[in-house]
Structure formats: C-alpha cells, structure tokens
Amino acid sequence: MSDLAMVQEDVPGKRVPLVLGKQDFHSVTESVAGIVEGPTPHKWKLLFVLALSILLILLGSLGRLVTKGIGVWGNNTTVGWAWDITGFVFWIGIGHAGTLISAILFLFRQKWRTSINRAAEAMTIFAVMSAGIYPLFHVGRVWFAYWLFPIPNQMGMWPNFKSPLFWDVCAVSTYATVSILFWYVGLVPDLATLRDRAKTKTRQIVYGIFALGWRGSHRHWLNYERAYGILAGLSAPLVLSVHTIVSFDFAVSIIPGWHTTIFPPYFVAGAIFSGFAMVMTLMIIARKAFGLERLITMRHLENMNKVIVATGTMVGYAYAVEFFIAWYSGNPYESFALMNRAFGPYKWAYWTMVSCNVIFPQLFWFKKVRTSIPAMFVISIIVNIGMWFERFVIIVTSLSRDFLPSSWAYFRPTIFDITTFFGTFGLFMTMFLLFLRFLPMVAIGEVKSVLPAADAHPHHDDDGHDAPGSEGMSKEPVHAA
Amino acid sequence: MSSKSGSGKTSKGAAATKPEADAPEPAEARKAKKSEAGAALGSSFKLSSEQSGKLMRVAGIVAGIGLVLGGAGFASDSKRFAFSYLVGFVWLATIGLGALFFVIVQHLVRAGWSVSPRRHLEWLSSGILPACAVLFVPVAVFAHTLYHHWMGEHAAHDELLRKKAAYLNPGFFYGRAVVFLVLWAGISLWFARTSRKQDETGDRSLSQKMQLASAPSMLVFGLSLTFAAFDWIMSLTPHWYSTIFGVYVFAGAATSSLSALVLVTIALQKAGLLKGVSTVEHRHDIGKLLFGFTVFWAYIAFSQFILIWYANLPEETVYYRDRSAGSWMVVSLALLFGHFIIPFLGLIARTAKRNITVLAGFAVWMLVMHWLDLYWMIMPTLDVGDAHFSWIDLGGLLLPAGVGAVAVARAATGGATYPLKDPRLAESMRLENA
C-alpha cells in the first residue's frame, strides 16, 4: 500500500501519476472488465435485494398516490409545493456532477476525470430519472403526463410556454437526452472490449449489439474523439442551463425569498456541490468494494473534496449576499422572508442547512481532512443532507408564511411524502447496482490514455517532434503522467 | 526603468535551454549552459531598453492626452467629468481585478499551461491595482456628486435610505474603499513579487507558498469585488438592488482582463520575447477562456434581466426602465450584440482563436464593449432619459487608462517577460491543443 500513500506528496512541477502501481493496458482492462465478468458477489446480491425492496416502497407509495390523489402528501393550500419539488430539485442537483466531470473537466483538460467520469455520468442519469418521478406524479393524473410536452392535438391544447415549469420540461429532457448520449458514446469502445472478451454467446451478442460494430480502427477513434469533443461542448452549457431553469421555477415569481437575481448561478453552484458529494459517497464505497484504489486514487478524492469546498463556499456566498440584500433592499417582505427563514418556525431546517453546507465543508481546508477517507465519507453525506434541506428551506419557508397572515400554515410531511422520497433512493440504487454489475464502471479506454505507456514520447528531449507553432523549440516532456 | 542587467544575464537562458522539470543540476553547469543559449537566442526574455523606452513613451502619451482631456473636461463640466471618470476608473480597476482573479486561480488549481500568461496577468494586476488606490482619490472627491442620491441632504428624508444608512453613509463608504484598495494592492503585489523572486532563486517552495495563499486570497477577492460593485456602481441608484450584481461585475472583469491579456501576449510574441514559451497554443487557450467568459457574462446579464423583467416589480424594473428609455435602448441593444452575439459568433471557431488578427481584433472590441457596459451601468444616473456621448467621456476614460498603462508598463519593464524558473514552465511550453 506504500504507493497509495505516495500521492500525498505535492511537488510543483511534478505531476503525480493519475493511476498507481505498475499498471499496463492489460491490467487496467483486467481490473475493470473483471468486475463485470466475474461471478456475482454475494454482497452485491444482498444490496440489490435491499435496493429492490426500497424501490418497491416507491412503487407502493406512487400506487397509493395515483389511486387516491395528491392529497396523500402533506401539501396544503398554503404550502402547495413541498417535499415533491424538494425531492425533484435534490435529485436534479445531484445529476449535475456527471456531466460537469465529463464535459467541463474535459474541456479544461483535467485528465484526472478519466477514472471517475463513467460512474459519475451513470449516477447523473439515474439521478435525473429519480428526479423525473416527482413532476411526473405531481401532475396528479399521471396518464396525462404527456400533456407536459407540446404535442399537437385535436383539442388545440398547448402547455403554457410562458411558464418556467414548461421550460423545465424542456431543459431536463434535453439534459437527460444529451447525458445519455454522452455516456453511451463514451461506453462504445469499452462495450467492444467486453464483447471481445465475452465467454458466452449471450454476452457476446448483447454487448456486440451495443458496441455498434466498434473495431478500434484509427478511423473509429478519430470519429469518436470528434463526437466526444462536440458532445462536451454541447453539454457544458447544458450543465449550467438545467439548474438555471430550475432556479427560474422559483425566481421568476414574486414570492419573497424566491425572487432574487442570484438564484441561477447560486443554484448551479449548489447542484455541482451536491453532485460531487454524491459521487464521493458512491466512489468511496465502490473503489473499496471492487479494489480500484489504484485507479481511483487519493488524488482523485482530494480533488473532488476541493471542488466540494469551493462550491460549498460559493453557496455560502449566495446565502450571505441574499441576506445582505434582503436587508439592504429595505423591502419589508424580503427581510421578513429571510428573517423568517433563519429565526421562524423552520429555523431548525435553516441552521441544519447552513451547518451542513457552509460550515462542515470548510473542514476540507485541511489536507488531513481532505485525505481522510472516513472524514470525507461523513462530510459527503452531510453535504447531501444539507442540500436537501436547502431546497426544503427555500421552498417551504417562503410558502408557509405568505402575504396573508391568516393563511399561514406549517407543513408536516405524511408517511407518503417520506416513503416516496425514501423510495427514490431505491430506484437510484437499483439502477446504480445494475450499472456496476453489467457495465465497466471506469472508462477503460480513457484511463489507458493517461497511463505512462500511452505517452508516445516519454523522456526524450530530441525526438524532433515539435508542437505546431512552437517555433522550433524542442519540447521537454515533464513527466510521463 | 530599473532593469538590473546582472540578474537578467543569469536568467537569460533558463527557459531557452532546459526548464528544470525534475532533477536540479549543479549551479555552475546550469550557468554555463545558460550563457551559451542566451547568446544564441539573444536577449529574448526581457524588454530591451529600447522597447521599454518605447512602451513607456506610448503609455506616457496616453496618460498625457488623458490628463489634458480630463482636465479640460473637468473645467468645462465637472459633474459630467465625475461620472465619466467613474466609468474610466472602474473600467481600469476591473481589468486589474480580473487579472488578479486569474493569477490567484492559476495557483489554486496548480495550472500548468498558463505559466507565461500568468506573468502578464501579474503585470496587469500589480500595475493597475496599486495605481487604482491613487486613482480612487478623484472618485472620493467627487463622491458627493456621484452618490448625491444617498450622500445628499434629501437622503435624510427618504425612508428607504434611512433604513440603509447603516451601510450607505460616507464614512463607512470611504472606509470600505480603503480596505478594498489596500487588500487588492497588497495581494497583487505579493503575488507578483513572490513570482519574480522565483525568477532569481528558482525556489520551488515559492510555488507552494503561492498556492497556499491562493485559497484565502480568492475568498478576499470574491467578497471585496462584490461589495465594491455594490458600493461604487449599484449605490448610484440606491433604491435599486440585485443580488447577482457582484457576479455581473466579475463577469465583465474576467472578459476585459482576458482581452488585455490577449493584447499583451500578442505584442510580446511579435516582439520575439516569448519564443518557444508562449505560442499559438497559448493564444488559443486564452481565446477559449475569453469566449467562455463572454458567454458567462451573457448568462449572468440575461439571468438578471429575465428575472427582473418577468417578476415586473417596480422597485427592480426601474433599472431597466432607465436603460431602455430613449437612446439608452440603442446602448442596451449594442451590448446585447456587441458584448455577446458578435463575439460569440466571431470567436467560436478554432481558426478564429488561433488567428492573431481576429483574436486581437476581438480583444480590442471586448475592451470597448466592457467600457460601454460600465457606461450603461453608470451614466444613466446622469443622462436620464437619453444617452449623450461626449468628448468628456473620453477624457474620463483616458486619464485612468493612461495612468494604468504607465503602471503596467513599469511592471513590465522591471523584470523577465515570463516566470523563468517556474517549476511548471516546461509543462507550459509543451502545451498543445489536440
């Protein structure tokens, strides 16, 4: 394990290797594809049964909702949006890390992303699926859910194009589509690897179909890289757009505490924050369970922790600016809404949110905490709790005390609120476990590209291979990784 | 100009030969190598006295014209000049602040590609921000004209302003300004000096030191820029408020400083001062950032606009009402096209970012647009109902811009044109956009 400790060193000018140990192309394939090809671990079966049971709770709750109506939830006339939208925004937020890692970090040439992007993208897709449950069932008559889309019909009935809820349908479905495409394009070469290694006819056929006839020729790779680059370029603004539109759901209204101009970037920062925390939680477990510590190294975890503390601080900035402007505006409704948040009946939720999102992540300023697995595991869960509370606080506190004091109400969740939310974890976990079992959880082809062996010019000064436009200077490779 | 020829000679070939990636060589061997290579390449890492003289002259001329125009402007219409000067001052300050942001962020993320651009950002920030501490004096003097809405006597009878008086009062306003300016000057000078110290010693621990300082600096930067934006611009219309305002000003700072960086990079490359150190690949990357932040600016500007427009609350829409009245609408639309659509379409292509003329053209364009953006934010307080461009506005811009140019030129002539012994220099030189 000595090589696992080595990543702690940080010498400027020397890049630590992105994968550890004496890895070569074959060993990377073995360690990743081996997970999919080996016998089903007992622990996986246990977890899968657990996840399925939780999924059944979701199905039961939704069944009850569909047969009885929205009234089974605790929403009341004052608080018309509560756990449903909280759950929706919570999951959509989590669904931001995957595409951020795969698109934005790709555009910034952050090669460390290669070990984590596949699982993060998968997580994104499953989180978006879980999010979709809420608006889908909140429409009440779920069999009419297709009315959300602008489909020409004989009734001449259209969604309200001026409503941010409709923009949401567009933003989320676009995001889901592009995320799936991006994920799938990245999977193609690895699916071909699995096809080629398949020991049974079924596996060969199934993986073969999805590998789209990939042969790994130069032409294939050239097209692949071009497609990947274009998808990354398209996805980068999408990452921003989805949570921007989600924030519009609130901010275009005139409800104090909802209507404030910082919402779009603030929601995006919060989404990345929660998404990274979820990736963290899952990766800590997965790397340990499948022995991938040399591919997903301490360096990866530390980098993600840095992103968490950075985005957490941005969220803290937004809280502070919101509070300051609520006072500065001199607007009595604005300042009431904020004071009510912090010191009203939901103050317990507010201070849970502040401590989970702003205070605890600050521990990551210390390298000791940033590189301690138990510490980061706990903090990643704390962050996710905090981000759930953030949405709850924003949504419920503003609604529960509206402009008419006689209609003020306190929201209490019913058992079906709780089981629906809990149940979506079952959906998420079921999908994620299936992913871990049947698809390569690390991008084999991409990780190989950051191995020392993939560097065509390691440690040669005078190989005469100049960068275009480097005006005759001979390059000196710093270090293979 | 204080070029120390001695230190220049020793550092001459550091990059020209072999930027030390790992194994440190014996000092003598290195020295010998350097002088050879230095002789071969000529002095290519430092502005020659001729070049520095020319640079200082140009900057001095701009400052001179600014002084004359500004003085004449002040004499003919001191009120207009105050507002024009505020536009020019903030224009300069935001370039310096954007540059400071990028200096800090390069350390924060241990960036490898940007070693040589970082030096030029150090010039911009450590030249401009200390100069701003002095250039703020006229703003302070004019404050009662500029911020008369809340500094004037009638503020005492305004219920809203009375509520805000704990924040919006002259004493606290000046106090905050001093804090911001001292912090900015201090941080930017510290990074520039530490980086220059590394030119001489090559000490790797300096990189670590700067990395360590970068995170708290970023916090200070974010908060100070936000509140400076509230104080100096947002408080011109003291009833109006927008929580995103700090981010909006930041977005403008980022685009303008990157535009300035493009121009500095191209000028130095053309002068042959960055041979092999900074190439078309670096310009391409800076161009990508410029493109990205142009989109970011549009995103933030749009967010602010759509939320206020949609909610349609009078206390918020007043800002856009003033800016869509009369010919201000033309300026608003000019920003939509000039600050976003045209540069978006113009810079999206790879070939555009790699073409010197196109990139430099857009850099100048974006600097003008940044000025127009600030003009659009500040001037409607004076020119209510219609935009009236005047020659005084040019004086208000050229005076701070000229002083800033002199300060940047001084920073540029003082040392090497890129961090000679930065441990990541070799990595930066290998940059290639696949």
Interface residues (C-beta under 8 A of the other chain):
Chain A: D10 V11 P12 G13 K14 R15 L107 R109 P237 L240 T244 F248 A251 V252 S253 I254 H259 T260 T261 I262 F263 P264 P265 T313 Y317 A318 V321 E322 I325 Y328 S329 G330 N331 W365 D461 A467 P468 G469 S470 E471 G472 M473 K475 E476 P477 V478 H479
Chain B: K18 P19 E20 A21 D22 R110 G112 W113 E159 L160 L161 K163 K164 Y167 R204 S207 Q208 Q211 A215 L219 G222 L223 T226 F230 H239 Y241 S242 T243 I244 F245 G246 V247 K275 G276 V277 T279 V280 E281 K288 V295 Y299 I300 S303 Q304 I306 L307 I308 Y310 A311 N312 L313 E315 D422 P423 R424 A426 E427 M429 R430 L431 E432
